[in-house]
């Protein structure tokens, strides 16, 4: 049996699978940032900065309470580790 969906349903499915628009997370903002990192599987640290670095845009779109210091704090607390070019991210 073949199942089909409309373009609008497909669009919603794609956006929701990426955590967009974000569901209002409960708890601490930094925990919501860690959850966004876990859901996406990684944060591609981008050195190009027009308004703000791309990885900050990605996390802010998934957690409106995101602050730039969250990534540093998660690494400092050893709750998130970005190994860079190896594309392996560890959630501790």
TIVO-318707 format. One line per 3 residues: number of its first residue (from 1); for each residue x, y negated, z of C-alpha. Coordinates in steps of 0.2 Angstrom, whole numbers. Example, Ala and Ser with C-alpha at 12.3 -4.5 7.8 and 13.67 -1.06 7.14 Angstrom:
# TIVO-318707
1 = 62 22 39  68 5 36
//
This chain:
# TIVO-318707
1 = 0 0 0  7 -17 -5  5 -32 7
4 = 7 -49 1  7 -66 10  5 -84 4
7 = 19 -96 1  13 -106 17  13 -90 27
10 = 31 -85 21  37 -103 25  30 -101 43
13 = 38 -84 45  55 -90 40  54 -106 51
16 = 48 -96 66  61 -83 63  74 -96 65
19 = 67 -104 81  59 -119 71  50 -128 77
22 = 56 -124 95  44 -118 108  45 -129 123
25 = 57 -119 134  55 -118 153  69 -119 165
28 = 86 -128 164  90 -136 147  107 -128 147
31 = 99 -111 149  88 -115 134  104 -120 124
34 = 111 -103 128  95 -95 123  96 -104 106
37 = 114 -98 104  108 -80 108  94 -81 96
40 = 104 -88 81  119 -77 85  132 -90 84
43 = 136 -108 83  147 -113 68  158 -127 75
46 = 158 -140 61  171 -154 61  162 -165 48
49 = 153 -179 57  141 -191 49  129 -195 63
52 = 133 -180 74  142 -163 71  131 -150 62
55 = 132 -138 76  124 -151 88  110 -154 75
58 = 107 -135 74  106 -133 93  96 -149 96
61 = 83 -143 83  80 -127 93  81 -135 110
64 = 76 -153 111  84 -155 128  101 -150 121
67 = 115 -161 126  132 -161 117  141 -156 134
70 = 131 -140 135  143 -130 123  158 -135 133
73 = 149 -131 150  144 -114 143  162 -110 138
76 = 169 -117 155  156 -106 165  161 -92 154
79 = 144 -89 148  148 -91 129  164 -88 120
82 = 166 -94 102  181 -84 94  181 -95 78
85 = 187 -88 62  183 -70 67  164 -75 67
88 = 162 -65 84  153 -74 97  151 -66 114
91 = 137 -70 127  144 -67 144
//
